Amino acid sequence: MIVNINVNDIDYKRDVKENITLLRFLREEIGLTGTKEGCGAGECGACTVILNGRAVNSCLVLVMQADGGKVLTIESEGQDGELSELQKSFQKHHAVQCGFCTPGMIMSVKALLMENPAPTENEIFHAIEGNFCRCTGYKQIAEAVLDYTGKKCGEDMKYV
């Protein structure tokens, strides 16, 4: 089947098997390996990308479901080998340890920021609740996002 998809502002037209996932398409068909496969079952969030403005687990989306759509991957962050400001904030706040979950985490946060450029700490935690990290601890991630938006941790915290 022919799929037409825009990935990181580049149009792709490929003949693919109808059962290929968006994750496999990104990694194997067009060589974007920043999106990671963790569990392959939509539980860990390592494969998170933004599809038509929403964070999705690319391991659960068939590429045919994304036909005609717009996808953003971690490769859309940064330019010319430089980190984006969001990535720099993750680095500054030590929100990265082994780095395996980081692409998916950043894409979940980016989807949130596209919708809400000034999220609260609770909104950040809600946005990344589908992303599993074994190394860092989620507090540093929230601190990185809040710093990126100009807020401070605890400034508006209301635990739910």
Residue pairs with C-beta under 8 A, 6 or more apart in sequence:
1 15
1 16
1 17
1 18
1 64
2 13
2 14
2 15
2 16
3 12
3 13
3 14
3 15
3 16
3 25
3 63
3 64
3 66
3 67
4 11
4 12
4 13
4 67
4 68
5 11
5 12
5 14
5 25
5 63
5 66
5 67
5 68
5 69
5 70
5 71
6 12
6 69
6 70
6 71
7 26
7 30
7 32
7 71
7 72
7 73
8 32
8 71
8 72
8 73
8 75
8 76
9 76
12 29
12 30
14 25
14 29
14 30
16 25
16 29
16 63
16 64
18 62
18 64
19 62
20 29
20 62
20 63
21 58
21 59
21 60
21 61
21 62
21 63
22 49
22 51
22 56
22 58
22 59
22 61
22 62
22 63
22 65
22 66
22 71
23 35
23 37
23 47
23 58
23 59
23 61
24 63
25 63
25 66
26 32
26 35
26 49
26 58
26 71
26 73
27 33
27 35
27 37
32 73
32 75
34 73
34 74
34 75
34 103
35 46
35 47
35 48
35 49
35 58
35 73
35 74
35 103
35 104
36 46
36 47
36 100
36 101
36 103
36 104
37 46
37 47
37 59
38 44
38 45
38 46
38 47
38 100
38 101
38 104
38 132
39 46
39 59
40 59
41 59
41 60
42 57
42 59
42 60
43 132
44 101
44 104
44 131
44 132
45 57
45 101
45 104
45 105
45 108
45 128
45 130
45 131
45 132
46 100
46 101
46 103
46 104
46 131
46 132
47 57
47 58
47 59
47 104
48 55
48 56
48 57
48 58
48 103
48 104
48 105
48 107
48 108
48 130
48 131
49 55
49 56
49 58
49 71
49 72
49 73
49 74
49 107
50 56
50 71
50 72
50 73
50 107
50 110
50 111
50 114
51 58
51 61
51 66
51 69
51 70
51 71
52 69
52 70
53 70
53 111
53 114
53 115
54 111
55 107
55 108
55 111
55 112
55 127
55 130
57 130
72 107
72 110
73 103
73 107
74 102
74 103
74 106
74 107
77 83
77 84
77 86
77 87
77 106
77 110
78 84
78 87
83 91
85 148
86 106
86 109
86 110
86 113
86 144
86 145
86 148
87 106
89 95
89 144
89 145
89 147
89 148
90 96
90 102
90 105
90 106
90 141
90 144
92 144
92 147
93 140
93 141
93 143
93 144
93 147
94 136
94 140
95 102
95 105
95 136
95 140
95 141
95 143
95 144
96 102
96 136
97 133
97 135
97 136
98 134
98 135
101 131
101 132
101 133
101 134
101 135
101 136
104 131
105 128
105 131
105 133
105 141
108 127
108 128
108 130
108 131
109 124
109 127
109 128
109 141
109 145
111 127
112 119
112 123
112 124
112 127
112 145
113 119
113 145
113 148
113 149
116 123
117 149
118 149
118 150
118 151
119 127
119 145
119 149
120 156
120 157
120 158
121 142
121 146
121 153
121 154
121 155
121 156
121 157
122 157
122 158
122 159
122 160
124 141
124 142
124 145
124 146
125 138
125 142
128 138
128 141
133 141
139 153
142 153
143 153
146 152
146 153
146 155
